[in-house]
Amino acid sequence: MRSDPKKLLTRHQKLIHSELLKVESHVQRASGDWIINTVMVTGSTVPFRFKRKQQYRDLTGARVNLTYYISSECVAGLAVDVFNVVRIKIS
């Protein structure tokens, strides 16, 4: 079953959907049973993060559609903005 971004956006008002974003870098690291993926896109200084049980293929240089929400986390006493990805799809 594939998720439709329009349905997600109407159901959850705080979600943001962006299309055709170019990935500058993609890093994967293990955290327990999960693989944390961090994606940086052209024109943004805030990282996009998502978790998977298995490694994901390298997205560097790819165009992606992202559905995400904004959150912040505390790193060394400083608040840092992070985009948590709900849905990622290669364009």
LUMDO-40281 format. One line per field, with one value per residue (C-alpha): z, x, y; residue number from 1. Coordinates in nm, 4 decimals. Example, Ala and Ser with C-alpha at 12.3 -4.5 7.8 and 13.67 -1.06 7.14 Angstrom:
pz <- [0.7800|0.7140] $
px <- [1.2300|1.3670] $
py <- [-0.4500|-0.1060] $
resi <- [1|2] $
***
This chain:
pz <- [0.0000|-0.1035|0.0955|-0.0784|0.0337|-0.0167|0.2262|0.4792|0.4529|0.5050|0.7992|0.9701|0.9475|1.0589|0.7767|0.4918|0.1435|-0.0916|-0.4379|-0.6599|-0.3915|-0.4894|-0.2282|-0.1559|0.0989|0.2546|0.5680|0.7411|1.0909|1.3195|1.6418|1.8135|1.5809|1.3601|1.0821|1.1135|0.7728|0.7508|0.4216|0.3307|0.0326|-0.1838|-0.0406|0.3151|0.6182|0.8270|0.8109|0.7137|0.9233|0.8976|1.0459|0.8757|0.9899|0.6924|0.5072|0.2307|-0.1028|-0.1417|-0.2378|-0.3085|-0.6283|-0.6542|-0.6715|-0.3976|-0.2783|0.1005|0.3450|0.6828|0.9973|1.1847|1.5278|1.7417|1.9599|2.2242|2.1374|2.3932|2.5507|2.2221|2.0415|1.6862|1.4236|1.2478|0.9802|1.0610|0.7390|0.7293|0.3601|0.1090|-0.2551|-0.5368|-0.8159] $
px <- [0.0000|0.1448|0.0800|-0.0685|0.0865|-0.2413|-0.4222|-0.1397|-0.1447|-0.5214|-0.5103|-0.2082|-0.1993|0.1653|0.3128|0.4985|0.5404|0.8256|0.8941|1.2004|1.4567|1.8148|2.0068|2.3558|2.4579|2.3144|2.4616|2.3469|2.4430|2.3326|2.1473|2.0439|1.8156|1.7511|1.9467|1.9271|1.9393|2.0361|1.9792|2.0918|1.9224|2.0278|1.9193|1.8573|2.0853|1.8559|1.9021|1.6185|1.6129|1.4315|1.4698|1.4595|1.5201|1.7522|2.0051|1.8674|2.0393|2.2572|2.0487|2.3355|2.2581|1.8999|1.5827|1.3340|0.9858|0.9698|0.6815|0.8111|0.7457|0.9668|1.1009|1.3951|1.6361|1.8828|2.2506|2.5094|2.2558|2.1606|1.8287|1.8813|1.6056|1.5555|1.3091|1.1641|1.0702|0.7400|0.7522|1.0389|1.0092|1.2616|1.1238] $
py <- [0.0000|0.3342|0.6482|0.9491|1.2801|1.4675|1.2356|1.2707|1.6511|1.6752|1.4360|1.5967|1.9761|2.0169|1.8085|1.9764|1.8257|1.9224|1.7848|1.7494|1.8294|1.7429|1.5436|1.6795|1.4156|1.1008|0.9411|0.6201|0.5094|0.2295|0.3061|-0.0145|-0.2120|0.0912|0.2623|0.6439|0.8168|1.1837|1.3646|1.7161|1.8823|2.1747|2.5107|2.3886|2.3947|2.1745|1.7941|1.5607|1.2405|0.9108|0.5622|0.2225|-0.1334|-0.2005|0.0107|0.2311|0.2824|0.5907|0.8948|1.1368|1.3283|1.1960|1.4039|1.3142|1.4060|1.4478|1.4691|1.5839|1.7837|2.0276|1.9408|2.0407|1.8489|1.9544|1.8993|2.0107|2.2432|2.4118|2.3699|2.2432|2.2230|1.8882|1.7788|1.4350|1.2567|1.0693|0.9767|0.9779|0.8866|0.9102|1.1332] $
resi <- [1|2|3|4|5|6|7|8|9|10|11|12|13|14|15|16|17|18|19|20|21|22|23|24|25|26|27|28|29|30|31|32|33|34|35|36|37|38|39|40|41|42|43|44|45|46|47|48|49|50|51|52|53|54|55|56|57|58|59|60|61|62|63|64|65|66|67|68|69|70|71|72|73|74|75|76|77|78|79|80|81|82|83|84|85|86|87|88|89|90|91] $
***
